[in-house]
C-alpha cells in the first residue's frame, strides 16, 4: 500500500557529517558498485566512455562554496568549501510513496526504509517529481525507479561479517563522515551525534520530515596573525658605524642621491 | 520540468475529450444514430488518444493495470479509475443514442460527473506537488476544469457557452501566470535551506556531482522555454482564447458558420498546446537548487 505507516518500529537512517566529508566520492563509487551487483535492476550508464556520459546514481556528492558575511572582527572572512553527499533521506512523511499509483513505492513499518518494488513499478516518474531532494532516478535502461535502499541487502545479511552489515557508503567512507543507525533509539550513535552536533533537516519547509540528518560544519577558528620567520628577518644593522657610516653620510650628501 | 510531448498531448486532448463528454452527458446536445456516432467518436478519439499518449512516457506501460490499485493515496491512480469508469459509462450512454436514439439521462449525468472528476484528478496530480510551487495552487485545478469545459463547449458547438467559458478560462490563466511567477520565492526554498548551510553565509553551487548531465537535470531543470515566456504567453493567449472568441462572434453574425467554427477549434487546440507546453517548461522544481539552477 502506498499509504504511509503511522509509526515505524525502528527509524534506520544516516548521519552525514559535513564537517568531516572530504569530497572523495568513495561513497558514490561503493554505492554504485554494490547496488549494481545486488538488489534489483543494475544501475545503468549511458555512453559511459563517450563524449556525453550519464548514468543512474543513488548517491551524489555536490560541492558548495559558502561565503560568510563580513563582520567587524572579520572584515575578510574566507569562503568555505563544503562537500555535500546527497542520497535518499528515508523521510517519515515521504511524498514519493503516497503519489505512487501502483503500490511499488512503500515505507517499511519495521524499520522505516523507503523502497521500490521494481516488479510493480510502471516507471511513471511521479515519485521523482514528488521528491524535493532528487533522491530518485529513473533508470534509462530498465525503465524502473531506482533509489537508495539503505543497503537493505547488507544490513540484515548474515552471510556478511558483522562489520560489513552497514550501508556500503558508510562502510567505505575513509573520513568517517557517514554514520548508520536507528534514530528511534535515543541512545544510538546517530541519535547522540544528532543531539550533540545539532543535526539538521534539509529543506524543512517541504514538510517531508527526513530521517537522515546532516551535521553542520563546526565553526572555523581564526588563527592570529603569526609568522614563524619574522624574528629572524628583523634588520640587524639599522645604523652603520665607522668607515661605512662615513661613506653612507658622504654619499647621501652628494646631489642626486635619496636623502 | 521537462515538457514531454506525451504529457502535453495527454493533458490537452483528454481535457478536451472529457470536456466534450461532459456536455454530451448533460444533454446540452442530444445527437442520435449516425450523428451521435460522429460526436462520440470525436470525444473518444481525444479522450482515449490522450490517455494512450500518456502511457508513452512510462518505463513499463505493460504494467498499467497495477496503476488502478492505489486510489487511497495516489491522485494518478484515482485519475486512472475515474477515466476508465467515465469511458465505460459514457460508452453505454452513447450506445443508447447511437443504436436506439434514446437518451438514458441517469447514465449521461453520471458520465458527465465522471468526466469532471477525471479532469479534476488529472489536475491534482500536478497540484499536489509541493516540490513545484508554481503548480501547488487552487488555480491549477480550476484552470484545468475551465479549459476542459470551455474547449468541450467549443467542440460541442455551443457558441455562447463556449465564449463565456473561454473568457473565464483566459482570465484564470492570466491570474495563474501572474501569481505563479512569485510562488517559487514565496515557498521559501533556497540553496541555503536546501543545504542547511545558510547560517554560515551565502551558498553557491561550486561543483556539480558529475561533469555530465543526469536524469534529474533532464527531467526537472528545463530552462529553455523560460527565455521566451512572454512571447509564448502572448501566443497561447491569442490562439487559445482571443482568436476563438472572435471567430465565434463571426459564427453568429456571418453565414460562414462552419468555417469560422472550425477555425475557432483549430486555433484553440494550438493555443492550448502552447499553454500546456509552458505549464511544464516554466514550472521550476526545487531540486534544481542543489545544482545552482531553478
Interface residues (C-beta under 8 A of the other chain):
Chain A: X1 X2 X3 X18 X28 X52 X53 X54 X55 X56 X57 X60 X61 X62 X63 X64 X65 X66 X67 X68 X69 X77 X79 X80 X81 X82 X84 X86 X95 X97 X98 X99 X100 X101 X102 X103 X104 X120 X121 X122 X123 X124 X125 X126 X128 X129 X130 X131 X132 X133 X134 X137 X138 X139 X140 X142 X143 X144 X145 X200 X201 X202 X203 X204 X205 X206 X207 X214 X216 X217
Chain B: X1 X57 X58 X59 X60 X61 X63 X64 X66 X67 X68 X69 X70 X72 X73 X74 X75 X76 X77 X80 X125 X128 X129 X130 X131 X132 X187 X188 X189 X191 X193 X194 X195 X196 X197 X199 X200 X201 X202 X203 X204 X205 X206 X207 X208 X209 X210 X212 X213 X214 X215 X216 X219 X220 X285 X286 X287 X290 X291
